[in-house]
Amino acid sequence: MRKFLFALAATAAFVGSAAQAQTATYAIDPSHTFATFEISHFGASVNRARFDKKEGTVQLDKTAKTGKVELTLQIDSVNSGVAPFNKHLQSAEIFDAEKFPTAKFVGDKFTFDGDKVVSVSGDLTIKGKTQPVTFKANQFACYESPMLKREVCGGDFETTIDRTAFGVDYGVAYGFPKSVRIVAQIEAVKQ
């Protein structure tokens, strides 16, 4: 009888731990994922640009409330809507796209409030320099896509960085601020 109870307890523990391991992998949907940044221009207006080429994955375990996101941005795809400004952003004075063709965020610390992701912390790499950052979720949801017939999870996230920590110093001497707001809208499709 004791062997039977031990076997039953071991089976229950195994099934329980297997039920908790529900990590799902999601591929970032580039048509619903945007990474933009904005910086004040002498306090008169705000310069904004986005990266048109991006790729990545999200791993999410809603039960364990853990996850990992990897998002890679192609620097030469920066798009402000003004071609000469795009070239300047890609130049060695700012992002140096030739030497540093990508920027990357790897986040592995998810904070939840109930079933909702409220922030993701990790490392952001720009121009070969890596700094810790936390993206706060302004909203987050998962839904069954009527077109894809699969689950999609996503949110609207933001953070503010000191760009000089990444070696992006252009214009500081002219009075451009060091702080840059980054907004990332991400949707990812369950694989």
C-alpha positions, 0 to 999 in steps of 0.5 A: 500500500505504501508503494502504491501511495508513493507511486501515486504521489510521484505521478501527481507531482510529475503531472503537476509540474508538467501542467505548470510548464506551459511555455509557448513560443510566439513569432513577432508579427512585423506588420503589427510590431513597431519600434519608434523613438522620439527626442525633443528638438530644442523644446519646439517640436519632437523628432520621431522615427521608427525602424521598418525592419524587425524580427524576434520571438517571445516565449511566454508561460502564463501559468508560471508568469515568466517569459523572454522576448528578443527583438532585433531592429535593422538600423538601416531601416530607420525611417523618419519620413525625411530621406536626408534625416534618415541618412543622418540617423544612419551615419557614424555621427548617430547610429553608425549603421555600417559598423553596428547594423542592428539594435537588440532588446532581450528581456527575461524579467516579466512582471504581471498583474493578474494575467496581464504583463505590466513590464518587461526588463532586460538588456538593450544593445545599441552601437555595441553598448548594452544597458539594462532597461525596463519597458512598462506596458501601457496595455497587454492582451492575448486574443484568438486571431479570427484571420490567423486562427491562432492566439496572438499576444501583444502590448504597447510598451515604453521606456525612456533611456539616456542615449549617451549611455549607448554612445549616441552623443550627437547634438548634446553640445547643441542642447539636444536632450540626452533622454529619448523615449522609446515606444514598442508596439508588439504583437506575436503569433503563437507557433 
